[in-house]
């Protein structure tokens, strides 16, 4: 994997709607809510949450599979709580992971989350010094 990642944005209207591209992937639309934008796309802070929940989720699933645990289903949700003063960055993020697995125990899931935070998820590593990140999970069979 290359150490360099690149992306680009292009303004597409007279407000704050942008088209973003990265690599050979399809473009995505970023926009703000009125009056700055028209709400036609993701807001940048939503993409940051998506990056965190998808990065942490993918590392957790990979770790569980490496431990030969069955992952029948996995979903994850993120809630970001923003500061009221500018910059309105997140001061707290809550992650909730839902796993369906007949053979994963609490200790397996707890360890997978710890490894995601401490070792494998670069998005989490970038955020955790500036923001409290809380996790919860459920396991069902």
C-alpha positions as CSV (number, residue, x, y, z in Angstrom):
1,X,0.0,0.0,0.0
2,X,1.3,3.4,-0.9
3,X,1.9,5.9,1.9
4,X,0.5,8.7,-0.3
5,X,-3.2,9.2,-0.6
6,X,-4.6,11.9,-2.9
7,X,-8.0,13.4,-3.5
8,X,-9.5,16.5,-5.2
9,X,-12.5,18.6,-4.9
10,X,-14.2,20.9,-7.5
11,X,-16.8,23.6,-6.8
12,X,-19.9,22.9,-8.8
13,X,-22.2,25.8,-8.1
14,X,-22.3,29.3,-6.6
15,X,-22.8,27.9,-3.0
16,X,-20.6,25.3,-1.3
17,X,-21.4,22.1,-3.3
18,X,-18.3,20.2,-4.3
19,X,-17.6,17.1,-6.3
20,X,-14.8,15.0,-4.7
21,X,-12.8,12.3,-6.3
22,X,-10.1,9.9,-5.0
23,X,-8.3,7.4,-7.2
24,X,-10.5,5.6,-9.7
25,X,-13.6,5.7,-7.4
26,X,-16.8,7.3,-8.4
27,X,-17.1,10.9,-7.4
28,X,-19.1,11.9,-4.3
29,X,-21.0,15.1,-3.6
30,X,-20.2,17.3,-0.6
31,X,-22.6,20.1,0.4
32,X,-23.7,22.1,3.4
33,X,-27.2,22.8,4.7
34,X,-28.9,26.1,3.8
35,X,-28.1,28.9,3.6
36,X,-24.4,27.9,2.8
37,X,-25.5,25.0,0.6
38,X,-28.5,23.1,-0.6
39,X,-28.0,19.9,1.3
40,X,-27.3,17.9,-1.9
41,X,-24.5,15.8,-0.4
42,X,-22.5,14.7,2.6
43,X,-21.1,17.3,4.9
44,X,-17.4,17.0,5.7
45,X,-18.0,16.1,9.3
46,X,-20.3,13.3,8.2
47,X,-17.6,11.9,6.0
48,X,-15.2,12.0,9.0
49,X,-17.7,9.9,11.0
50,X,-18.1,7.5,8.1
51,X,-14.3,7.2,7.9
52,X,-14.0,6.4,11.6
53,X,-16.8,3.9,11.7
54,X,-15.8,2.1,8.5
55,X,-12.1,2.0,9.4
56,X,-12.8,0.7,12.9
57,X,-15.5,-1.7,11.7
58,X,-13.2,-3.1,9.0
59,X,-10.4,-3.7,11.4
60,X,-12.7,-5.3,14.0
61,X,-14.2,-7.7,11.4
62,X,-10.7,-8.5,10.1
63,X,-9.4,-9.3,13.6
64,X,-12.4,-11.5,14.4
65,X,-12.0,-13.4,11.2
66,X,-8.3,-13.9,11.8
67,X,-9.3,-15.4,15.2
68,X,-11.5,-17.7,13.1
69,X,-14.7,-16.3,14.5
70,X,-17.9,-16.4,12.4
71,X,-19.1,-13.0,11.3
72,X,-22.6,-13.6,10.1
73,X,-23.5,-9.9,10.2
74,X,-21.8,-6.7,11.3
75,X,-23.2,-3.1,11.4
76,X,-21.8,0.0,13.1
77,X,-23.2,3.4,14.0
78,X,-21.5,6.6,14.9
79,X,-22.7,9.7,16.7
80,X,-20.6,12.8,16.7
81,X,-21.1,15.6,19.2
82,X,-19.8,19.0,18.1
83,X,-18.5,22.0,20.0
84,X,-20.6,25.1,19.8
85,X,-17.7,27.4,19.2
86,X,-15.6,27.5,16.1
87,X,-14.0,25.3,15.0
88,X,-17.0,23.2,15.6
89,X,-15.0,19.9,15.7
90,X,-16.2,16.8,17.6
91,X,-15.6,16.8,21.3
92,X,-17.1,13.3,21.7
93,X,-17.9,10.4,19.4
94,X,-19.9,7.4,20.3
95,X,-19.4,4.2,18.3
96,X,-21.8,1.2,18.5
97,X,-20.9,-2.1,16.9
98,X,-23.5,-4.8,16.3
99,X,-22.2,-8.3,15.6
100,X,-24.1,-11.4,14.8
101,X,-21.9,-14.4,15.5
102,X,-22.5,-17.8,17.1
103,X,-19.0,-18.2,18.4
104,X,-17.7,-14.7,19.4
105,X,-17.5,-14.0,23.1
106,X,-17.3,-10.6,24.9
107,X,-13.6,-11.0,25.4
108,X,-13.0,-11.5,21.7
109,X,-15.0,-8.4,20.8
110,X,-13.4,-6.3,23.5
111,X,-10.0,-7.2,22.3
112,X,-10.8,-6.6,18.7
113,X,-12.1,-3.1,19.6
114,X,-8.9,-2.4,21.7
115,X,-6.7,-3.5,18.8
116,X,-8.6,-1.4,16.4
117,X,-8.1,1.7,18.6
118,X,-4.5,1.1,19.7
119,X,-2.9,-0.5,16.6
120,X,-4.8,-0.9,13.4
121,X,-7.3,2.0,12.7
122,X,-5.4,5.1,11.5
123,X,-8.6,7.2,11.5
124,X,-9.1,6.4,15.2
125,X,-5.5,7.2,15.9
126,X,-5.9,10.6,14.2
127,X,-9.0,11.5,16.2
128,X,-8.4,10.2,19.7
129,X,-6.0,12.9,20.9
130,X,-8.6,15.6,20.1
131,X,-11.8,13.9,20.9
132,X,-13.3,11.4,23.4
133,X,-14.3,8.2,21.6
134,X,-16.7,5.9,23.5
135,X,-17.6,2.4,22.3
136,X,-20.4,0.0,22.9
137,X,-21.2,-3.3,21.3
138,X,-23.7,-6.1,21.1
139,X,-23.3,-9.7,20.1
140,X,-26.2,-11.9,19.2
141,X,-26.3,-15.3,17.6
